[in-house]
Amino acid sequence: MLEIKNLTKSFGNNTAVKNVSFTFDRPMMVGIIGASGAGKSTLLRMINRLADVTSGVISYDGIEVSKLNGKQRRNWQSDCAMIFQQFNLVPRMDVVSNVLHGTLNKRSTLATLFNLYSKDDILRAIEILDRLGVSAHASKRAEALSGGQQQRVAIARALMQDPKIILADEPIASLDPMNAQIVMDTLRQIHDQDNRMVIANLHTLDTARRYCDRIIGMRQGAVVFDGTPDQLTTEAAREIYGADNSFSEAATSTEIREPAMPVMANAVPA
Ligand code: ADP
């Protein structure tokens, strides 16, 4: 499936990602952890081709995506939807239109210019919002929603692309514990129910351990851990974070504390 080989990204003299290699041979839920500046975000941005690689190869089902250009590159970006810490919605636009933006890559320039959406697309957008428990807010401006609701709208926009992979760059870093849990539960259920690969940069160990099948630890651009949550011992975590404050912060964070709640039903608190 997704194979990363000797991937490197340099910004001038600064090597943000150093010779990173790993393979995912089936859709799984992957957590990438590491201190701030470890290269997590640059890695995700290269996978989705928002950033070009300096050297190395990214391939998916045998296609070298690190070399794609033009339309093929845009198609890959559509297969590989991204979710950001700050949600990146259009704040003054209504929720359903924000979700419909997820079809941009697949629409003609004319349809895009005049904001023309098919009835099927609109119904699908509402269906996805419903699945994520936020359809009651479909006609509100995005900025009127709470952070957790906005992140679920951003996930709905990503699902509208029907992506093979969801890349989430610190998806819960701006959320309170309850909303952080709802968003992580949502990502996990999308993985479980749709069999989509989810790769999330996470800044706490607890969250990665609790939600991910595989954890990749980065330090100063390099992969220093690649294994299951069980294999992530305190010693391994120290290797990832160093024995400084960022380790104790990451290890002791109580970002998500409550037991899991259902999220794919309309029973979610709106
Ligand atoms: P993380 O996501 O783990 O916090 P980043 O991938 O954001 O780490 O950053 C890794 C390194 O690359 C840092 O030293 C950062 O300053 C540098 N970096 C990231 N993006 C850019 C950029 N666009 N231009 C220059 N340096 C960058």
Boltz pocket constraint, residues with backbone or C-beta under 6 A from the ligand:
constraints:
  - pocket:
      binder: B
      contacts: [[A, 11], [A, 14], [A, 15], [A, 16], [A, 34], [A, 35], [A, 36], [A, 37], [A, 38], [A, 39], [A, 40], [A, 41], [A, 42], [A, 43]]
      max_distance: 6.0
